[in-house]
């Protein structure tokens, strides 16, 4: 999804805005742009609102603003993931309104209103028709442009009032930042369904808006997390926040928090790509996620509470549930699929896993005694949030999230939470977020097993010991990288691939296929190995490699039979085998042997070579690893 930055200052803010976009580029990179109020830096300037936009990357935008001498102390900026309208300059943000009375004579004509937007306006077509009837001319195909014209139509000398009237007409999700030509030292922001934070500068002399705190790394570590329905008024040296009920909010209601701005998180260091860096950060990420876990206690999942109120007690919730409903999308959905095996086998609790975007639109049978578990890296995924709210509307009030962002909407809206500590994940293809989600879900499994009397002290000790060993085990798996690179050379020449797994490792096969298709653009799909004969075997040839996840578990012998089916039809196997599986390399069978057999936690290890395979295959094919085409991070669009 898109990333936005805004600022009101007394200095030229353009370098900070563009730097913020570079740190938010993982949210979308179809186009980018920046707009400033020229008079905010030079009161004698008559240039008004000026902008620069590009369909290239943010680095090229920086060159453009330097060439055009675009400067201002008040400004807004945007990096786009296209939803409405193709990735063209005319569809790039910021969008201007020039008022009624026809199109501007030039694309460089100063605007009356400038807007950047993250989200989806669901009623944009009817708003567009109404505005066109009033004489507004649209220059883009975006849903965002209606916001600019609406603000202009409502403007009567006070930008805040105009924005407040505008958002009352909007239906959908939005985080916006707005400027007006008549108010050179003012930016107004609003959020509903999309993330937006306020950054407070040194001595309160300047203020910022951004999609997340990373955009302001090195600029300020003083952050206010805006909540659903908030409007914020930024002026030089001061700001105001108004809540959903249009009441003024006190500093106690929206406190300023010190956030460790992730200045180092956006640096690559010795790595070629963020994805590679994040793959190799997994031992540290798992260690951080499990830090402080000395034993299995319900308190690990207690809610944080809001505004000084105590959070919900997990032990009480766990005693009241009889099943689990997992809601998630994409990679997070696959972590939920793996957790289903754990929850039913170890905790003995019936578990259902739903694709969030499907769940809310079908008729389901609600169970008020079900624990609704949402899984999200960002905690802002619109489909998952909407599915959560739908479940709540059906009377399912026992909610828990596994999430990587402690300040996200998901954490605030769920009664219970386990915050993973993967750190900032910039690469679009999720890696360390996935493995830390699995770690959090395994802890949840053990906590539920304990609450149901299915976890002995000896079992608890064994599981804790195994989890503490995970970082070391992951390092040993990462050492397999040279062998994975040799596989990648073969895969880079292919256009199709099949991934096979059984039981607990079928979701890992799904995740491996997803990674390969996301960043290498090779068509890949995954199947339970036992389903080979029901369709996919028809596709198997020498030009369709078959990746097999082969842990030493109860299904190993069945899996070996499935592998023979592939070989009998001329297929070439690439096997990730546990140390003691007795699967050897031979003609048409390429084996990478895992360092050890890791039992129930094996998925966390087996997925890592699949991540490396996707990464090195993409590198060999020359694709844009961190920014694959048509995709973006933290997609909050339904």
C-alpha positions in Angstrom: 0.0 0.0 0.0 1.0 3.6 -0.4 3.3 5.6 1.9 2.8 9.2 2.9 4.9 11.9 4.6 4.1 15.5 5.5 5.8 18.3 7.4 5.4 21.8 8.7 8.7 23.4 9.6 10.8 26.6 9.3 13.4 24.9 7.1 13.5 23.4 3.6 11.7 20.2 4.3 12.0 18.6 0.8 15.1 16.5 1.6 13.4 15.1 4.6 10.2 14.3 2.7 12.1 12.5 0.0 14.2 10.6 2.5 11.0 9.6 4.2 9.7 8.3 0.9 12.8 6.2 0.4 12.2 4.5 3.7 8.6 3.9 2.8 9.2 2.7 -0.7 8.6 -0.9 0.4 4.9 0.2 0.7 4.6 0.9 -3.0 6.8 2.0 -5.9 4.6 2.5 -8.9 5.0 6.3 -8.7 6.1 8.9 -6.3 5.8 12.7 -5.8 6.2 15.6 -3.5 4.3 19.0 -3.2 5.4 22.1 -1.3 4.0 25.5 -0.5 6.6 27.8 -1.9 5.5 30.7 0.3 6.2 28.7 3.4 9.9 29.2 3.1 9.9 32.5 1.2 6.9 34.7 2.2 7.4 36.9 -0.9 7.0 33.9 -3.2 3.9 33.8 -5.3 4.5 30.3 -6.6 1.9 28.8 -4.3 1.6 25.0 -4.3 4.2 23.3 -6.5 4.9 19.6 -7.1 7.1 17.1 -8.7 5.9 13.6 -9.7 7.6 10.6 -11.3 6.9 7.0 -12.3 10.5 6.2 -11.6 11.9 5.3 -8.2 12.3 7.8 -5.3 16.0 8.2 -6.1 15.1 9.7 -9.5 12.5 12.0 -7.8 15.3 13.4 -5.6 17.2 14.4 -8.8 14.1 16.0 -10.2 13.4 18.2 -7.2 17.0 19.3 -7.1 16.9 20.2 -10.8 13.6 22.0 -10.4 14.8 23.8 -7.2 11.6 22.6 -5.4 11.8 24.0 -1.9 9.4 24.7 0.9 9.0 24.5 4.7 5.5 23.0 4.4 5.0 19.9 2.2 3.5 16.5 1.6 4.9 13.5 -0.3 3.7 10.1 -1.5 5.0 6.7 -2.9 2.2 4.8 -4.6 1.0 1.3 -5.0 -1.5 1.6 -7.8 -5.2 0.6 -7.2 -7.3 3.0 -9.2 -5.6 4.0 -12.4 -2.4 2.9 -14.1 1.1 3.8 -12.8 1.3 7.1 -14.8 2.4 10.6 -13.9 -1.2 11.9 -14.1 -2.2 9.3 -11.6 0.7 10.0 -9.2 0.2 11.8 -6.0 0.1 14.5 -4.7 -3.2 15.4 -6.5 -4.2 19.0 -7.0 -7.5 20.7 -7.2 -7.5 23.9 -9.2 -11.1 24.7 -8.4 -14.0 24.8 -10.8 -14.0 26.2 -14.3 -12.0 23.8 -16.5 -8.6 22.1 -16.6 -5.4 24.0 -16.0 -3.5 25.2 -19.0 -0.4 23.4 -17.8 0.5 20.5 -15.6 2.8 22.9 -13.7 0.0 25.3 -12.9 0.0 25.9 -9.1 -2.9 24.1 -7.3 -5.4 25.4 -4.8 -5.5 22.2 -2.8 -2.9 19.3 -2.6 -3.7 15.9 -1.2 -1.8 12.6 -0.6 -3.8 9.5 0.3 -3.3 5.9 1.4 -6.3 3.7 1.2 -9.5 3.1 -0.9 -12.4 5.5 -1.3 -15.3 3.2 -2.0 -17.8 5.8 -3.0 -15.5 7.7 -5.3 -17.6 7.2 -8.4 -20.7 8.9 -7.0 -18.5 11.7 -5.5 -16.8 12.1 -8.8 -20.1 12.5 -10.6 -21.4 15.0 -8.1 -18.2 17.1 -8.3 -18.2 17.0 -12.2 -21.7 18.3 -12.1 -20.5 21.3 -10.1 -17.8 22.1 -12.6 -14.7 20.2 -11.3 -12.5 18.7 -14.0 -10.6 15.5 -13.2 -7.1 14.9 -14.5 -6.6 11.4 -13.2 -8.4 8.0 -12.9 -7.7 7.8 -9.1 -10.1 7.7 -6.3 -7.9 10.2 -4.5 -8.6 13.1 -6.7 -12.2 13.4 -5.4 -10.7 14.2 -2.0 -8.8 17.2 -3.4 -11.9 18.6 -5.1 -14.1 17.9 -2.1 -11.7 19.9 0.2 -11.8 22.7 -2.3 -15.6 22.7 -2.5 -15.8 22.9 1.3 -13.1 25.4 1.8 -14.2 28.7 3.4 -11.0 30.1 4.9 -10.2 27.2 7.3 -8.5 24.1 6.0 -9.3 22.0 9.1 -13.0 22.7 8.8 -12.8 21.8 5.1 -11.1 18.5 5.8 -13.5 17.7 8.6 -16.5 18.3 6.2 -14.7 16.2 3.5 -14.1 13.1 5.5 -17.7 13.1 6.6 -18.5 12.3 3.0 -15.9 9.6 2.4 -16.7 5.9 2.7 -13.8 3.5 2.8 -10.2 3.6 4.1 -7.9 6.5 4.2 -4.9 8.3 5.7 -4.6 11.7 4.1 -2.5 14.8 4.4 -3.8 18.1 2.9 -2.4 21.6 2.1 -4.1 24.7 0.8 -2.6 27.6 -1.1 -4.0 30.2 1.3 -2.4 28.6 4.4 1.3 28.2 3.8 2.2 26.9 7.2 -0.5 24.3 7.8 -1.0 20.6 7.0 -4.2 18.7 8.1 -4.2 15.0 8.4 -7.0 12.4 9.0 -7.1 8.6 9.3 -9.7 5.9 9.1 -8.7 2.3 8.3 -5.1 3.2 7.2 -2.1 4.0 9.5 -1.0 7.5 10.2 1.4 8.8 12.9 2.3 12.3 14.1 6.0 13.1 14.6 6.9 15.9 17.1 10.1 17.6 16.2 12.7 19.0 18.5 11.3 21.7 20.9 8.0 21.3 19.1 9.2 23.7 16.4 8.2 21.3 13.5 5.8 18.5 13.1 5.4 15.6 10.7 2.9 13.1 9.5 3.9 9.6 8.2 2.6 6.2 7.5 5.0 4.7 10.0 7.8 5.8 12.3 10.6 4.5 10.0 9.9 7.4 7.6 11.1 9.8 10.3 14.2 7.9 11.4 16.9 10.3 12.4 14.4 13.2 12.3 12.5 12.6 15.4 11.8 9.8 17.9 8.8 11.6 19.5 5.7 10.0 18.0 1.9 10.2 18.6 -0.1 7.2 17.3 -3.3 8.5 15.8 -6.3 6.3 16.2 -9.3 5.5 14.1 -11.3 8.6 13.1 -8.6 11.1 14.3 -8.0 14.5 12.6 -4.8 16.3 13.2 -4.0 20.0 12.6 -0.3 20.7 12.1 1.0 24.3 12.2 4.4 25.7 12.9 5.2 25.2 16.6 1.8 23.5 17.6 -0.7 20.8 16.7 -4.2 19.8 17.7 -5.9 16.4 17.5 -9.6 15.9 17.3 -11.2 12.5 17.9 -13.8 10.5 16.1 -16.6 12.2 17.9 -15.0 15.6 16.9 -14.0 16.3 20.5 -10.6 17.9 21.2 -8.2 15.3 22.6 -5.7 16.0 25.4 -2.1 14.9 25.5 -3.1 12.2 28.0 -5.5 10.8 25.4 -2.9 10.8 22.6 0.4 10.7 24.4 3.8 11.4 22.9 5.8 8.3 22.9 9.5 7.8 22.4 10.0 5.4 19.6 13.4 4.0 18.6 13.4 5.3 15.1 14.7 2.5 13.0 17.6 4.5 11.4 19.7 1.4 11.0 16.9 -0.8 9.8 16.8 0.8 6.4 20.5 0.3 5.8 21.6 -2.8 3.8 25.1 -3.2 5.4 26.9 -6.1 3.6 23.9 -7.5 1.9 22.8 -7.1 -1.7 19.1 -6.9 -0.9 16.8 -6.3 2.1 15.3 -9.8 1.6 18.7 -11.4 1.9 19.4 -9.3 5.0 16.1 -10.3 6.5 16.7 -14.0 5.8 20.0 -13.9 7.7 18.4 -11.9 10.5 16.1 -14.8 11.4 18.3 -16.3 14.2 18.4 -12.9 15.9 14.7 -12.3 15.2 13.7 -15.6 16.8 15.9 -15.0 19.8 14.3 -11.6 20.3 10.8 -13.0 19.9 11.5 -15.6 22.5 13.4 -13.3 24.9 12.2 -13.4 28.4 10.2 -16.6 27.9 11.2 -18.7 30.9 8.2 -20.9 31.0 4.7 -21.3 29.5 2.3 -19.0 31.2 -1.0 -17.4 29.9 0.4 -14.0 30.9 2.6 -14.1 27.8 -0.6 -13.2 25.8 -2.2 -10.6 28.1 -3.6 -7.6 26.4 -1.7 -4.3 26.8 -4.7 -2.1 27.7 -5.3 1.4 26.5 -5.1 4.8 28.2 -3.8 3.4 31.4 -6.5 0.7 31.8 -5.4 -2.9 32.4 -5.5 -5.3 29.5 -7.5 -8.5 29.3 -6.2 -11.5 31.2 -5.3 -14.4 28.9 -5.9 -17.1 31.6 -9.5 -16.0 31.9 -10.1 -16.0 28.1 -8.3 -19.4 27.7 -10.7 -21.0 30.2 -13.8 -19.8 28.2 -12.9 -21.0 24.7 -13.5 -24.4 23.1 -12.0 -23.8 19.6 -9.7 -21.5 17.5 -10.5 -19.5 14.4 -7.4 -18.1 12.6 -7.8 -15.2 10.2 -4.9 -14.1 8.0 -3.7 -13.3 4.4 -0.8 -14.4 2.3 2.3 -15.6 4.1 0.5 -15.0 7.5 -2.2 -17.4 6.3 0.3 -20.1 5.7 1.7 -19.7 9.2 -1.8 -20.2 10.5 -2.2 -23.3 8.4 0.9 -24.8 10.1 -0.3 -23.8 13.5 -3.5 -25.7 12.9 -1.5 -28.9 13.0 0.1 -27.9 16.3 -3.1 -26.7 17.9 -5.0 -29.8 17.2 -2.2 -32.3 18.0 -0.6 -30.7 21.0 -3.4 -28.6 22.5 -6.3 -30.8 21.3 -8.4 -27.9 20.4 -10.4 -27.8 17.1 -8.9 -25.1 14.8 -10.2 -23.5 11.6 -8.0 -21.3 9.4 -9.7 -18.8 7.1 -8.4 -16.5 4.3 -9.4 -13.2 5.8 -10.6 -11.7 2.5 -13.1 -14.6 2.1 -14.3 -15.0 5.6 -16.2 -11.7 5.9 -18.1 -12.2 2.7 -19.5 -15.6 3.3 -22.2 -16.9 5.7 -20.4 -18.7 8.5 -21.6 -20.3 11.8 -20.3 -18.1 14.6 -19.1 -19.6 17.9 -19.0 -17.2 20.8 -16.6 -19.6 22.6 -14.0 -19.6 19.8 -10.7 -17.7 20.2 -10.3 -15.5 17.1 -6.6 -15.3 16.2 -5.4 -12.8 13.7 -1.9 -13.0 12.2 -0.3 -9.9 10.5 3.1 -8.6 10.1 2.0 -4.9 9.9 -1.1 -5.2 12.0 -2.8 -2.9 9.4 -3.9 -5.3 6.7 -7.4 -4.2 5.8 -8.7 -7.6 4.9 -7.6 -9.1 8.2 -8.9 -6.1 10.3 -12.2 -6.3 8.5 -12.5 -10.0 9.1 -11.7 -9.4 12.8 -14.4 -6.8 13.1 -16.8 -9.1 11.2 -16.1 -11.9 13.7 -16.7 -9.5 16.6 -20.0 -8.3 15.1 -21.1 -12.0 15.1 -20.6 -12.1 18.9 -17.0 -13.6 18.9 -15.4 -11.4 21.5 -12.4 -13.6 22.5 -9.7 -12.1 20.2 -5.9 -12.5 20.1 -3.3 -11.3 17.5 0.2 -12.5 16.6 1.7 -9.3 15.2 5.0 -7.6 14.6 4.0 -4.0 15.3 3.0 -3.3 18.9 1.4 0.0 18.1 -0.8 -1.3 15.2 -4.5 -1.3 14.9 -4.6 -5.1 15.2 -2.9 -5.0 18.6 -5.2 -2.2 19.8 -8.4 -4.0 18.6 -7.7 -7.5 19.9 -8.1 -8.3 23.6 -4.9 -10.4 23.8 -1.7 -10.2 21.8 1.8 -11.6 21.3 4.1 -9.1 19.7 6.8 -10.8 17.7 10.1 -8.9 17.6 11.2 -9.5 14.0 12.1 -5.8 13.6 11.3 -3.8 10.5 10.8 -6.0 7.4 11.4 -4.0 4.2 11.6 -6.7 1.6 8.1 -7.2 0.1 8.5 -11.0 0.3 8.0 -11.8 4.0 10.8 -14.0 5.6 11.6 -13.2 9.2 8.0 -12.1 9.9 6.9 -15.6 8.9 9.3 -17.6 11.1 8.6 -15.3 14.1 4.9 -15.8 13.6 5.5 -19.5 13.8 7.4 -19.1 17.0 4.6 -17.0 18.5 2.0 -19.5 17.4 3.9 -22.4 18.9 4.0 -20.6 22.2 0.2 -20.1 21.9 -0.2 -23.8 21.2 1.7 -24.6 24.4 -0.2 -22.1 26.5 -3.5 -23.5 25.3 -2.3 -27.1 25.9 -1.4 -26.1 29.4 -4.7 -24.5 30.1 -6.4 -27.6 28.9 -4.3 -29.9 31.1 -2.4 -31.4 28.1 1.1 -30.1 28.9 3.2 -31.8 31.6 6.1 -30.1 33.3 8.5 -32.5 31.4 6.9 -31.7 28.1 7.1 -27.9 28.8 10.8 -28.2 29.7 11.5 -30.1 26.5 9.7 -27.6 24.3 11.3 -24.6 26.0 14.8 -26.2 25.5 14.0 -26.9 21.8 12.8 -23.3 21.2 15.9 -21.8 22.9 18.0 -23.9 20.5 16.3 -22.5 17.4 18.7 -19.6 16.7 21.7 -21.9 16.7 19.8 -24.4 14.5 18.8 -21.6 12.1 22.5 -20.6 11.8 23.3 -24.1 10.7 20.6 -24.1 8.1 21.7 -20.7 6.7 25.2 -22.3 6.2 23.5 -24.4 3.5 23.3 -21.3 1.2 26.0 -22.5 -1.2 24.1 -25.7 -2.0 20.9 -23.8 -2.4 22.6 -21.4 -4.9 23.5 -24.4 -7.1 19.8 -25.4 -7.1 18.9 -21.8 -8.0 21.0 -21.9 -11.2 18.8 -24.8 -12.4 15.5 -23.1 -11.4 16.4 -19.8 -13.1 16.1 -21.5 -16.5 12.6 -22.9 -15.7 9.1 -21.3 -16.0 7.2 -23.7 -13.7 7.8 -25.5 -10.4 5.9 -27.8 -8.1 6.3 -27.9 -4.4 5.3 -31.0 -2.3 4.8 -31.5 1.4 2.8 -33.6 3.7 1.1 -32.9 7.0 2.7 -30.1 9.0 5.1 -29.3 6.1 2.4 -28.9 3.4 2.0 -25.2 4.5 5.8 -24.9 4.2 5.6 -26.1 0.6 2.8 -23.5 0.0 5.1 -20.8 1.5 8.0 -21.9 -0.7 5.9 -21.8 -3.8 4.6 -18.3 -2.9 8.2 -17.0 -2.4 9.3 -18.3 -5.7 6.4 -16.8 -7.7 6.6 -13.5 -5.8 10.1 -12.5 -6.6 11.3 -14.7 -9.5 8.0 -14.6 -11.5 8.3 -18.4 -12.1 4.9 -20.0 -11.9 4.9 -22.2 -8.8 2.3 -24.1 -7.0 2.2 -26.4 -4.0 0.3 -29.6 -3.3 0.0 -32.1 -0.6 2.2 -34.9 -1.8 -0.6 -37.5 -1.6 -2.6 -35.5 -4.1 0.0 -35.8 -6.9 -2.1 -38.4 -8.7 -5.1 -36.1 -8.7 -3.9 -33.7 -11.2 -0.4 -32.2 -10.8 1.4 -35.4 -11.9 0.1 -34.6 -15.4 2.3 -31.5 -15.5 5.5 -33.2 -14.4 8.3 -33.2 -17.0 12.1 -32.6 -16.8 11.4 -28.9 -17.3 9.2 -28.7 -14.2 11.3 -29.2 -11.1 9.6 -30.7 -8.1 10.7 -29.5 -4.6 10.0 -31.9 -1.8 10.1 -31.0 1.9 11.1 -34.3 3.5 11.3 -34.2 7.3 11.8 -37.4 9.2 8.3 -37.8 10.5 5.5 -40.3 10.5 4.7 -39.6 6.8 8.2 -40.0 5.5 7.7 -43.4 3.9 4.5 -42.2 2.2 6.4 -39.2 0.9 9.1 -41.5 -0.5 6.5 -43.3 -2.5 5.3 -39.9 -3.9 8.8 -39.1 -4.9 9.1 -42.4 -6.8 5.9 -41.4 -8.7 7.7 -38.3 -9.9 10.8 -40.1 -10.9 8.9 -42.8 -12.8 7.5 -40.0 -15.0 10.8 -38.3 -15.7 10.5 -35.5 -13.1 13.5 -34.0 -11.4 13.4 -33.9 -7.6 15.0 -31.3 -5.3 14.7 -32.7 -1.8 15.1 -31.0 1.6 15.8 -34.0 3.7 16.4 -34.4 7.4 19.7 -35.8 8.5 18.3 -39.3 9.1 15.9 -39.8 6.3 18.1 -42.1 4.2 17.3 -40.2 1.0 20.4 -39.9 -1.2 21.3 -37.9 -4.3 21.1 -39.9 -7.5 20.2 -39.4 -11.2 17.3 -36.9 -11.2 17.3 -36.5 -7.4 19.1 -33.6 -5.8 19.3 -33.7 -2.0 20.2 -31.0 0.5 20.5 -32.6 3.9 19.3 -30.5 6.9 21.7 -30.4 9.9 19.3 -32.1 12.3 15.8 -33.5 12.8 13.8 -30.8 14.6 10.5 -32.5 15.3 7.5 -30.2 15.8 9.6 -27.1 15.2 10.9 -28.4 11.9 8.8 -26.0 9.8 10.8 -23.0 11.1 14.0 -24.6 9.7 12.7 -26.2 6.5 11.3 -22.9 5.2 14.7 -21.1 5.3 16.2 -23.0 2.3 13.0 -22.3 0.4 13.4 -18.6 1.1 17.1 -18.8 -0.1 16.0 -20.7 -3.2 13.5 -18.0 -4.2 16.0 -15.3 -3.4 18.9 -16.7 -5.4 16.7 -17.8 -8.3 15.4 -14.2 -8.5 19.0 -12.9 -8.4 19.9 -15.2 -11.3 17.0 -14.0 -13.3 17.7 -10.4 -12.7 14.4 -9.4 -11.1 13.9 -6.6 -8.6 14.1 -8.8 -5.5 12.9 -6.2 -2.9 10.3 -4.6 -5.1 8.7 -7.3 -7.2 6.4 -6.1 -9.9 2.7 -5.3 -9.1 3.3 -6.0 -5.3 3.9 -4.0 -2.2 4.4 -4.4 1.5 1.6 -3.8 4.1 -1.1 -3.9 1.6 -4.2 -2.6 3.3 -6.4 -2.6 0.2 -9.2 -5.1 0.1 
